[in-house]
Amino acid sequence: MSDVTARETARTVYTIRWSPGSDRLHGVCHCGAEHEAEDPVLMWRWLLAHPDHEACDEASRPW
Amino acid sequence: MTPFPRNQWYVAAYRDEVGDDLLGRTVCGEPLMLYRLQDGSVAALADRCVHRRYPLSMGHRDGDRIVCGYHGFTYEPSGACAYVPAQTRIPRTARVPAYPVVERDSLVWVWIGDPQVADTATVPRAPWLDSPGWTVVRGMEPLAARYGLLVDNLLDLSHETYLHGGYIGTPEVAETPITTEVDEDARIVHVRRRMKDVACPPFYARSTGIEGRIDRWQDIEYHPPCLYLLHSRIAPTGVEPGPDGDDSAACHAEIVYAITPETETTTMDFWMVARDFATGDEEVSRFLAESNRTVVLQDVVALNALEKVIATEPAGYQELSINIDTGGLAARRLLRKLVEQ
């Protein structure tokens, strides 16, 4: 089992850390993919696009 | 579609509120009547007589039966009608809905939705409210605002700095970055704010007796739709939990909210403060109860004003969200998912 597959079978947890001293948000998907952004709306959009993070659709708003 | 998540547990009352008298409450737009049966358990029935809609909470008891105060229709705790006036035949449809009820952690939870799928194992827990070693103060304030506004409010505590200065707010709350975690499987939103070497707000300085700078943790755990837990840790700065997890040198307050929608634009704001310090000190209890109620009322004024703003704004108004809203946005999404289920 690859690392990614192992993570996929673990809990579905999304994490966003706001880096101290900056405006940057660091997001970690449950699949292990990571992303940087300065806007929580864009960050959630990227995370919730799993597994298609690369093709994250800017037009689809999750709320 | 209703604006409320259905097939969910909601807090309808505190345990001590439900006794021999008939208590009327509205949860998610559904009028309920609660009372305590002779065996000590709680019954919840629709608060509307099947005959002419008279609220059953305005009737009276006959043992465990409820007698409508208008024409005398009499109901069992199951909702079945046992008597109708002046005739022997009881119509087949003479029944009012009964709601599943669970008493847990000093709270009375009711199931809003299909009773067939009610699972008592899914009631979220707040054990500090009913545990040895903890002292609790509590209250309930009615809100003239939709429940989502209270969720927004509680998921972003940076507002403490501006709305609750002099009580729980200090400049560092708004200035400290947060970590947000969403567990999709458990359906929980976590928001952590860990402050080091910061000013102690009056709320904690006076209640804990800690003098000088503190380390302050605010760890939010929101179980949508109804239960919000704020695990608050206060310690003299530099005092850390031991390697074995022992944290007895710190003070802990478990701030609990039950966010119960009443109607689309009104909410019951149940608030509780459980503490593991000064547990026998009545003066501390009085101070915390008074201070927290003041804080909650500050929120009530703000959220009631927001509800009025929303009622008069043009359709399609676009809010602006920034980093402090990361957890609130997650909570909104989970709530929307629950509504759409």
Interface residues (C-beta under 8 A of the other chain):
Chain A: R11 T12 V13 Y14 T15 I16 R17 W18 S19 P20 D23 L25 H30 D39 P40 V41 M43 W44 L48 P62 W63
Chain B: P177 I178 T179 T180 E181 V182 D183 E184 D185 A186 S321 I322 N323 D325 T326 L329 A330 R332 R333 R336
